[in-house]
Amino acid sequence: MAKILVIDDDSEARRHLSRIVISIGYETVYSTDGLSALEIVYDQQPDLMLLDLTTPLYDGVDTLNLLLGNSLTRPVPLVMIAAITDRERVLTGMGAGAVDYIEKPLTGDDLEFAIQRYLPSVEPVGEFSSHSSIRSTNNGNLGNARAA
């Protein structure tokens, strides 16, 4: 079973993301900031990282640079989670090596689509796996934040 690291300081958002990840059939671990995320990546070896851009200690872009600047953590795909008001930070993050972003507020379909895109060999088993309407992941095109 694939393991997904959720990096978000907001406990409610973290629970929401974790609940969705678990419901579609993946294991979840979480971190509240960039420094602990680095430790967790070393210890838990996740298959994918979901990073909220508004984390403390290191903000999302600093955390992204910390994680993607390390040769041991760089191979793990990192998907940013951001409000469209974070446009400049999203662009900076995409330029730094994030593989994608999901616009807030996100749905289970949004998250499932992103996970399957970067973990294609893993078959989800949960409630969102049969949905066909996908709303967001953007693949770097900020002008078209919604995909059909």
N, C-alpha and C positions, 0 to 999 in steps of 0.2 A: 504494500500500500504506500502510495506517495505521501510525503510529509511536506506540509506547507507552513512556512513561518509567517505569522501575521505580526507586523510591527506597527503598533498604534498606541499612543498614550491614553486615549479615551477608552475607559473600561467598557462603556456601552457599545461603542463601535467595535471594539475587539471581540466582545461577546457575539455581536451580530455577525461579523465576518467569520468567526470560528464556528458558529452554529451553521452557517451556510456551507462552509468547507466540509464539516463533518456530515451534513445532510446529503451531500453529493458523493460521499464515500471516500474522503481523504482524511488522513491524520493531521492534526494541527498542533503547533507549538506557537508560543507568542512571546513578544518582547515589548517593553514600553518605551525603549529608546535605542539609539544606534549602538552605544557601547555594549549593552547586554545582547543586542542582536548579533554582534560580531562573535561573542562568546557562544551563543546558541548555535550559530552556523557551524562553528568548530565542533561543538559537542554533539549536536543533533543531526547534522548534515541534511538539511532540508533539500527538497527537489525544486522548490519554487519559493520566492519571497514576495509578500504583498506589503508594500510600504506606504503608510500615510505620510503625506508631505509635511504635516504639521506636528512633528514629534519634538519633545524637549531635549535638552542636553546637547544633542546634535539635531539640527532640523532635518527635514527629509532629504534635502539635497546634500547636506553634509554627510548624513548617514549613507546615502547612495554612493557618494564618493569614497567613503570609508570602506564600504562593502565591495564595491566594484574596483577599487584600487588595490585590493589584496589578491594575490595570485591564487590563494586557496578558496576564496569566496567568489571571485569573479565569474567562474563558470555557472553559478546558480542563477537562473533567470530571475530578474527582479521586475515586478509590475508595480507601478506607482498608483496610488489612489489619491485623487485630487478633485477639489471643486474647480470649476472652470475659471473662477476668479484667480486661481493660481497659475494662470497661463504662462507667465515668464518662468516660473519654477518648473513647470512641466517641460517646457522647451529646454531648459538647462538640464533637467534630469534625463531627457531623451538624448541630448547631446553627450551626456556623461556615460551612457550605456544602458539605461533602463530599456527593457524590451517593449514596453507598452505602458499605457495608463488606462485606468477606469475612472470615469467621471462620477462624482458623488451627486446625488444619492445613487447608490448602486443596487441592483437586484440580484437575486440568485442566478438568473440567467446570465447577467453580465459577468459575474464571477466565474461561473461554470465555463463560459465561452473562453475567457482568458486562460483558465487553468488547462482546458483541453488543447488550447492552441500551443502552449509551451510544455505540456506533458502529454503528448498525443498517444503514447503507448499505454497510458493508464486508463482503464475503463471505470468511470464513475458508476455508482449504484444507487444514488439517492433520488430524492423527490424532484430535483431540478433537471435530471438527466434526460427527461422526455420532452422538455419544453423546446419549441422551435423558434420563438420570437426572441432574438438577441438584440440588445439595445445599444451597447456601447463599445467596447474596446476599439481603440482608434488607430493603433499602429503609427502614431506620430503625426497624424493629420489633424491639427487643431481646428481647421476650418470645417471639418465634417465630424463632429464629436459623436454622432449617432450613426450606427450602421443598421441596415435592415436585414 
